[in-house]
Amino acid sequence: MKAEEMLPDNQNTVEINGVTIRKGSVGAFLASARVLSDSRVSESDRVMARRDIVELLPGLRAMGLFEVFQVRNEQLRALVESC
């Protein structure tokens, strides 16, 4: 499946199993995951990244992301599994 078949350019959200998922959710998750894994990042930025990840989890689960990919970073995996 091509990206535009999943979510055309003129559409910013998709609903899966009653959960609205925004375009860019996977990219936002990855960017926030990078923040958590960077030891140079301030604690306030870490708090924001954790909050952003938690907000994204329902959509990512509805898409089945974690049924296909395993989170290798222990800290991130613990966060994902705890929510």
CYANA upper distance limits for C-alpha pairs under 8 A (distance plus 0.5 A):
  1 MET  CA      5 GLU  CA      6.97
  1 MET  CA      6 MET  CA      7.79
  2 LYS  CA      6 MET  CA      7.25
  3 ALA  CA      7 LEU  CA      6.70
  3 ALA  CA      8 PRO  CA      7.97
  4 GLU  CA      8 PRO  CA      4.86
  4 GLU  CA      9 ASP  CA      7.01
  7 LEU  CA     11 GLN  CA      6.57
  7 LEU  CA     12 ASN  CA      7.67
  7 LEU  CA     13 THR  CA      7.82
  7 LEU  CA     14 VAL  CA      7.45
  7 LEU  CA     23 LYS  CA      7.93
  8 PRO  CA     12 ASN  CA      8.44
 12 ASN  CA     22 ARG  CA      6.33
 12 ASN  CA     23 LYS  CA      5.68
 13 THR  CA     20 THR  CA      6.95
 13 THR  CA     21 ILE  CA      5.89
 13 THR  CA     22 ARG  CA      4.86
 13 THR  CA     23 LYS  CA      6.15
 14 VAL  CA     20 THR  CA      6.23
 14 VAL  CA     21 ILE  CA      5.84
 14 VAL  CA     22 ARG  CA      7.13
 14 VAL  CA     23 LYS  CA      8.32
 15 GLU  CA     19 VAL  CA      5.84
 15 GLU  CA     20 THR  CA      4.86
 15 GLU  CA     21 ILE  CA      6.53
 16 ILE  CA     20 THR  CA      7.05
 16 ILE  CA     21 ILE  CA      7.94
 16 ILE  CA     59 GLY  CA      8.47
 16 ILE  CA     62 ALA  CA      6.60
 16 ILE  CA     63 MET  CA      7.42
 17 ASN  CA     62 ALA  CA      7.00
 19 VAL  CA     58 PRO  CA      7.65
 19 VAL  CA     59 GLY  CA      6.59
 19 VAL  CA     62 ALA  CA      7.31
 20 THR  CA     59 GLY  CA      7.23
 21 ILE  CA     25 SER  CA      7.54
 21 ILE  CA     59 GLY  CA      5.73
 21 ILE  CA     60 LEU  CA      8.37
 24 GLY  CA     28 ALA  CA      6.54
 25 SER  CA     29 PHE  CA      6.62
 25 SER  CA     56 LEU  CA      7.15
 25 SER  CA     59 GLY  CA      8.30
 25 SER  CA     60 LEU  CA      7.94
 26 VAL  CA     30 LEU  CA      6.76
 26 VAL  CA     60 LEU  CA      7.74
 27 GLY  CA     31 ALA  CA      6.67
 28 ALA  CA     32 SER  CA      6.62
 29 PHE  CA     33 ALA  CA      6.55
 29 PHE  CA     52 ASP  CA      8.16
 29 PHE  CA     53 ILE  CA      6.33
 29 PHE  CA     56 LEU  CA      7.47
 30 LEU  CA     34 ARG  CA      6.74
 31 ALA  CA     35 VAL  CA      7.02
 32 SER  CA     36 LEU  CA      6.95
 32 SER  CA     49 ALA  CA      5.39
 32 SER  CA     50 ARG  CA      7.82
 32 SER  CA     52 ASP  CA      7.61
 32 SER  CA     53 ILE  CA      7.12
 33 ALA  CA     37 SER  CA      6.87
 33 ALA  CA     49 ALA  CA      7.78
 33 ALA  CA     53 ILE  CA      8.24
 33 ALA  CA     76 LEU  CA      7.40
 34 ARG  CA     38 ASP  CA      6.78
 35 VAL  CA     41 VAL  CA      7.12
 35 VAL  CA     45 ASP  CA      7.96
 35 VAL  CA     46 ARG  CA      7.06
 35 VAL  CA     49 ALA  CA      7.10
 36 LEU  CA     41 VAL  CA      8.17
 36 LEU  CA     46 ARG  CA      6.21
 36 LEU  CA     49 ALA  CA      7.23
 36 LEU  CA     50 ARG  CA      8.03
 36 LEU  CA     76 LEU  CA      8.06
 37 SER  CA     73 ASN  CA      8.46
 41 VAL  CA     45 ASP  CA      6.89
 41 VAL  CA     46 ARG  CA      7.33
 42 SER  CA     46 ARG  CA      6.90
 43 GLU  CA     47 VAL  CA      6.67
 44 SER  CA     48 MET  CA      6.83
 45 ASP  CA     49 ALA  CA      6.62
 46 ARG  CA     50 ARG  CA      6.61
 47 VAL  CA     51 ARG  CA      6.68
 48 MET  CA     52 ASP  CA      6.58
 49 ALA  CA     53 ILE  CA      6.63
 50 ARG  CA     54 VAL  CA      6.69
 50 ARG  CA     79 LEU  CA      8.40
 51 ARG  CA     55 GLU  CA      6.79
 52 ASP  CA     56 LEU  CA      6.85
 53 ILE  CA     57 LEU  CA      6.77
 54 VAL  CA     79 LEU  CA      8.47
 54 VAL  CA     80 VAL  CA      7.97
 54 VAL  CA     83 CYS  CA      7.42
 56 LEU  CA     60 LEU  CA      6.76
 57 LEU  CA     61 ARG  CA      6.44
 57 LEU  CA     80 VAL  CA      7.80
 57 LEU  CA     83 CYS  CA      8.33
 58 PRO  CA     62 ALA  CA      6.63
 59 GLY  CA     63 MET  CA      6.71
 60 LEU  CA     64 GLY  CA      6.86
 60 LEU  CA     65 LEU  CA      6.03
 60 LEU  CA     66 PHE  CA      7.95
 61 ARG  CA     65 LEU  CA      6.38
 61 ARG  CA     66 PHE  CA      6.90
 64 GLY  CA     68 VAL  CA      7.25
 65 LEU  CA     69 PHE  CA      6.53
 66 PHE  CA     70 GLN  CA      6.53
 66 PHE  CA     71 VAL  CA      8.19
 71 VAL  CA     76 LEU  CA      7.45
 71 VAL  CA     77 ARG  CA      5.79
 72 ARG  CA     76 LEU  CA      8.35
 72 ARG  CA     77 ARG  CA      7.22
 73 ASN  CA     77 ARG  CA      6.46
 74 GLU  CA     78 ALA  CA      6.57
 75 GLN  CA     79 LEU  CA      6.88
 76 LEU  CA     80 VAL  CA      6.67
 77 ARG  CA     81 GLU  CA      6.53
 78 ALA  CA     82 SER  CA      6.46
 79 LEU  CA     83 CYS  CA      7.06
